[in-house]
Amino acid sequence: VRIARDITGSGLTVELNTEISLNNLYLADTNGTQRIYIAPGAGGSLRVHGTNALFDTVSGNFRATVSAPITLETDLTVDGKYEFTAPIGDDGNARSLVKTDAGDITLSATNTYGGETLLRQGVAALGANNAIPDTSVVNLSNTTTTATLSLSGFSDTIAGLRSTGNQKHKVQNGSAANPSTLTIAVPAGQTYAYTVSQSDAGILNGGAAVLNVVKDGEGTQILSGAKSYTGYTAVKAGTLDLGATSNHLASALIVLEGGTLDVDGAAYVMPAGQTNRWVLNPAGPSTGLLKAGTLNIAGGVVDFATVGPLGDETFVLAEYTNLIGEAFAAVHNLPATLIIHYTYQGNKIALRPIRTVFIVR
């Protein structure tokens, strides 16, 4: 389907009014300034089939808005500037959404396609919460260009984050006012690696508002390289691997609720301006584990939160090969029934119950 004309006024609206099956959609405003709207009309939708399916704005510096729902029977590549305000689903065969050029796209609906969200160039922004499907892995991979995932003040859960090739990709909030939370829920048995080599790339705020990162799911997410975002980092399940280099976090608060925060056996320093909070939950995951090589706790500030009553359980907080510092610099909300043991089993920091000894005379 090709729509190309000199558009004047407030733009051009095309109402479908039925299901349209197509392979490619080419949109062009030869005037270059107006917007083209693809609207459902009375129950209209798009069904994308065939091979090498492409939505393209082939000329003009304009945007296209698609408000008709889309069903993918093949992977869909998007070039140009598009906003999708209706759901993109698929036929049950895990179709992917692929962004390939320097333009930007906005996802403003709760999409359900089952494949990857592959960003090779330009910016993919969220226009609503949960726009990327929970089961989709975001893949920022290319050898020559840079791509950005911008949450834009919204929050989302994805199944993993990975990259190859050019290592200048970005994952950011990008909002001036509203915080965003990215939850990475990697399924059990899966490992994904997101790697950057540039200090201005990686995972960052990208604006005045902060980005928070939550690791969930029993799988492993590796975040290697710059991590300059200042929102909180929470580990709920599985492993969040910070890599052996650039393994520090700029977060003011790190919450260890379950799973493992791992630095691949490298040295790790707990800075004075950062709070590490362990959530103690005997009925759930117990607590989270910090795993390092040489662990420097001399400036460490720690805090504890409890879920439910505490019994006789020992909570292992950290595991190390070498310990620098005799104790945490500051400890807040330590339960009265527990004591910190810094050399538990020789290479662990643990909370152990205080034993009461009764002497019978």
Steps between C-alpha positions, in 0.01 A plus 500: 500500500645839398357839600690801366372851443549866587306526826368835621292614795498283812624183332351202323285235671445163335216294652520126439148384600601137443799270542772584248763235422831636378872436482639854474364843594664804338392845616623832360409866529669672209449832680689350790329661801166332565399182681333194349252313721409136438178462699279193550177671409217249553688196628797522267838337562825403328630147445866484395616192306761378255877548525705816565195691623571873523324812625687798355461878479681525170525878462436816693583596856165400645348250740246226449256391770349152481196467727371179340592172674764290324540122481839372388532180298867583440766722658436870439775751419423867563686786329423868543300675770202303625278506805296187570203575726320165462629155599742305283440127542590192301370163383653310792833439326719747694531772235751781561488876463816636334610865485773568245547868412592828673140613548308456822198288579261517794312203644187628673291186553526172692657281232492120502732381219707207624840557339788739562497877495807553281639855494780552247499878468318813619267530798215278610297684764215393723179699490326287765579258780563136399527578129767234442364150572615333823627203296705707255879527518626846403795452265719803421733350243681648203857535383502862375221704660355588838151428633318630807212362704334796673238426766397868493351512849316168465578156645526157341588137560711316244636144482863601455742757362779413259738663253774415252714699258511877557537561872358855519137401546288660771215404729363809669205669661529816291229692687545842658239440770374143543705206636503169312549143620640229274435149631714231338330166569728239342345151491670210676785346301558809286799740505509831313796738476474874441848643442620852421850648487430875492458705818209700352313183403355215702216543747437858604242755610518690170321798653412665829277212615654177627497148361446208740607145410345183645637150438233230524463148361727204576733555203817713472533853367853629437541879493860564401627855459369842603205507739457867588127501582433633851164342579484193721621153400299205634584130469197278563599170339763335283836669441587857411861481381676837490806366319861497612568860387294819545308301758401790723145632515409869527172412674449667837309190613564132425228262619592132538174311537592167339742355249860617459681823418826372348820672383671195347749458782638854456564760770194688621484810719193601700515882475395725788232678296309183417257300713484122465167369628447131568139383519464214750215267409511156666182389321628611159844522341674555838705796373732603218870422469784736409779296340847647442873433503663756728210667680565840659237574765688776684268774369192281464160625614246221548134484585262214574131448431306200627203318351310297757630360829863395530580158636827315550629547145849617405497753215811499279547855368831487313767262378861603434854373447658784699346754737618859549360670810402351833137610492246703304536875558131539585222252572130593510193301609689189607245267664562471873511119479785491245871577503737558206773240461765628255699176463220245495636171358824686429387694191149630561315779676186374670229592746476240773250466783619618839510194721374532854691287747327396820719400794331270747648509849 
